[in-house]
């Protein structure tokens, strides 16, 4: 994220968090933002449409209203329409991620980005959560997982600036480095 984007993203995310806290909606907004970000990730056409500066604001509002449906909280709907009106909807993904980061901080939750060669079972996810809690001292752990078949096996866990590489590829690389050092 560029410096200019950062100066835009953080104030909007903080303002949205303030609305969420004053209305006791922090978790609901978190759920709705996660759903919206997932939808945009799975629909590049929607993300491109929303971020396209040449598309009329009213068209963007109409499409967002249809996509959101009636279930979305009115504050969330109003916030998104405000982003469209202010020409800031292009920063929606970054604002959403910043809101979620603030929500994790509020809840003393840490985000663990887990990369594995195969889909992890619930037991394996639980083990990862316990390991991350032990390392970070966080109250709870939110896991964002991705699959990378090139890992061969094991996992890579990233929390903030800490990386725990327990992948087979990482182990092979470390063996190669130690052999070259001799």
C-alpha positions as CSV (number, residue, x, y, z in Angstrom):
1,X,0.0,0.0,0.0
2,X,1.4,3.4,-1.0
3,X,1.9,6.3,1.4
4,X,-1.0,8.1,-0.2
5,X,-3.3,5.1,0.1
6,X,-2.2,4.7,3.8
7,X,-3.3,8.3,4.5
8,X,-6.7,7.5,3.1
9,X,-7.2,3.9,4.3
10,X,-6.4,4.3,8.0
11,X,-8.8,7.3,8.8
12,X,-11.7,5.5,7.0
13,X,-11.1,2.2,8.8
14,X,-10.8,4.0,12.1
15,X,-14.0,5.9,11.5
16,X,-15.8,2.7,10.6
17,X,-14.4,1.1,13.7
18,X,-15.7,4.0,15.8
19,X,-19.2,3.5,14.3
20,X,-19.0,-0.2,15.0
21,X,-17.9,0.2,18.6
22,X,-20.5,2.9,19.4
23,X,-23.2,0.6,18.1
24,X,-21.8,-2.7,19.4
25,X,-21.4,-4.1,15.9
26,X,-17.6,-4.7,15.7
27,X,-18.0,-8.5,15.2
28,X,-20.9,-8.2,12.8
29,X,-19.0,-5.7,10.7
30,X,-16.0,-8.0,10.7
31,X,-18.1,-10.8,9.4
32,X,-19.7,-8.7,6.7
33,X,-16.3,-7.2,5.6
34,X,-14.8,-10.7,5.4
35,X,-17.7,-11.8,3.2
36,X,-17.4,-8.8,1.0
37,X,-13.7,-9.2,0.6
38,X,-14.1,-12.9,-0.2
39,X,-16.8,-12.0,-2.8
40,X,-14.5,-9.5,-4.5
41,X,-11.6,-12.0,-4.4
42,X,-13.7,-14.6,-6.1
43,X,-15.2,-12.2,-8.5
44,X,-12.5,-10.1,-10.2
45,X,-15.2,-8.6,-12.5
46,X,-16.9,-7.1,-9.4
47,X,-13.6,-5.8,-8.0
48,X,-12.7,-4.3,-11.3
49,X,-16.2,-2.7,-11.7
50,X,-16.1,-1.2,-8.2
51,X,-12.6,0.1,-8.7
52,X,-13.0,1.5,-12.2
53,X,-13.0,5.4,-12.0
54,X,-14.8,5.8,-15.3
55,X,-18.0,4.0,-14.1
56,X,-20.7,6.3,-12.9
57,X,-21.1,6.5,-9.1
58,X,-24.8,5.8,-9.2
59,X,-24.2,2.6,-11.2
60,X,-21.7,1.5,-8.6
61,X,-24.2,2.1,-5.8
62,X,-26.9,0.2,-7.7
63,X,-24.6,-2.8,-8.2
64,X,-23.3,-2.8,-4.6
65,X,-26.9,-2.6,-3.3
66,X,-27.8,-5.6,-5.4
67,X,-24.7,-7.5,-4.3
68,X,-25.2,-6.7,-0.6
69,X,-28.8,-7.7,-0.5
70,X,-31.1,-6.7,2.4
71,X,-29.2,-8.7,5.1
72,X,-26.3,-6.2,5.3
73,X,-26.3,-3.8,8.2
74,X,-27.6,-0.3,7.3
75,X,-24.4,1.3,8.7
76,X,-22.3,-1.0,6.5
77,X,-24.4,-0.1,3.4
78,X,-24.2,3.7,4.2
79,X,-20.4,3.4,4.7
80,X,-20.0,1.7,1.3
81,X,-22.2,4.3,-0.3
82,X,-20.1,7.1,1.3
83,X,-16.9,5.5,-0.1
84,X,-18.5,5.6,-3.6
85,X,-19.6,9.2,-3.1
86,X,-16.1,10.3,-1.9
87,X,-14.4,8.4,-4.8
88,X,-12.7,6.1,-2.2
89,X,-14.4,2.8,-3.1
90,X,-11.2,1.9,-5.0
91,X,-9.6,1.5,-1.5
92,X,-12.3,-0.8,-0.2
93,X,-10.1,-3.9,0.0
94,X,-7.4,-2.0,1.9
95,X,-9.9,-0.3,4.2
96,X,-11.5,-3.7,4.9
97,X,-8.2,-5.3,5.7
98,X,-7.3,-2.4,8.0
99,X,-10.6,-2.6,9.8
100,X,-10.0,-6.4,10.4
101,X,-6.5,-5.6,11.7
102,X,-8.0,-3.1,14.1
103,X,-10.6,-5.6,15.1
104,X,-8.0,-8.3,15.8
105,X,-6.0,-5.8,17.9
106,X,-9.2,-4.9,19.9
107,X,-9.9,-8.6,20.5
108,X,-6.2,-9.4,21.2
109,X,-6.3,-11.8,18.2
110,X,-3.4,-12.4,15.9
111,X,-3.6,-13.3,12.2
112,X,-1.7,-16.4,11.2
113,X,-1.2,-16.8,7.5
114,X,-0.8,-20.5,7.0
115,X,0.5,-22.0,3.8
116,X,0.3,-25.8,3.4
117,X,0.8,-28.3,0.6
118,X,-2.7,-29.8,1.3
119,X,-5.9,-28.6,3.0
120,X,-5.4,-28.9,6.8
121,X,-7.8,-30.9,9.0
122,X,-9.6,-29.3,12.0
123,X,-7.1,-31.1,14.3
124,X,-4.2,-29.7,12.4
125,X,-5.7,-26.2,12.4
126,X,-6.2,-26.5,16.2
127,X,-2.5,-27.5,16.6
128,X,-1.5,-24.4,14.5
129,X,-3.7,-22.2,16.7
130,X,-2.2,-23.5,19.9
131,X,1.4,-23.1,18.5
132,X,0.7,-19.5,17.4
133,X,-0.9,-18.7,20.8
134,X,2.2,-20.0,22.5
135,X,4.5,-18.0,20.3
136,X,2.6,-14.7,20.4
137,X,0.8,-14.8,23.7
138,X,-2.4,-13.8,21.8
139,X,-5.8,-14.6,23.3
140,X,-7.1,-16.0,20.0
141,X,-5.8,-16.8,16.5
142,X,-7.5,-16.1,13.2
143,X,-6.2,-18.3,10.4
144,X,-6.0,-17.4,6.8
145,X,-4.9,-20.4,4.8
146,X,-3.6,-21.0,1.3
147,X,-2.5,-24.1,-0.5
148,X,0.9,-24.3,-2.2
149,X,1.6,-27.7,-3.7
150,X,5.3,-26.7,-4.2
151,X,5.8,-27.0,-0.4
152,X,5.7,-30.9,-0.8
153,X,4.6,-31.2,2.9
154,X,4.4,-29.3,6.2
155,X,3.4,-25.7,6.7
156,X,4.7,-22.2,6.7
157,X,3.1,-20.0,9.4
158,X,3.5,-16.2,9.2
159,X,2.3,-13.9,12.1
160,X,3.3,-10.3,11.6
161,X,7.0,-10.3,10.9
162,X,7.6,-13.8,12.3
163,X,7.8,-16.7,9.9
164,X,7.9,-20.4,11.1
165,X,8.9,-22.5,8.1
166,X,8.1,-26.2,8.9
167,X,7.7,-27.1,5.3
168,X,9.5,-30.0,3.6
169,X,10.8,-27.6,0.9
170,X,12.2,-25.3,3.7
171,X,13.9,-28.3,5.4
172,X,15.4,-29.4,2.1
173,X,16.7,-25.8,1.5
174,X,18.3,-25.7,5.0
175,X,20.0,-29.0,4.4
176,X,21.3,-27.8,1.1
177,X,22.6,-24.6,2.8
178,X,24.4,-26.6,5.5
179,X,25.9,-29.0,3.0
180,X,27.2,-26.0,0.9
181,X,28.7,-24.5,4.1
182,X,31.1,-27.5,4.6
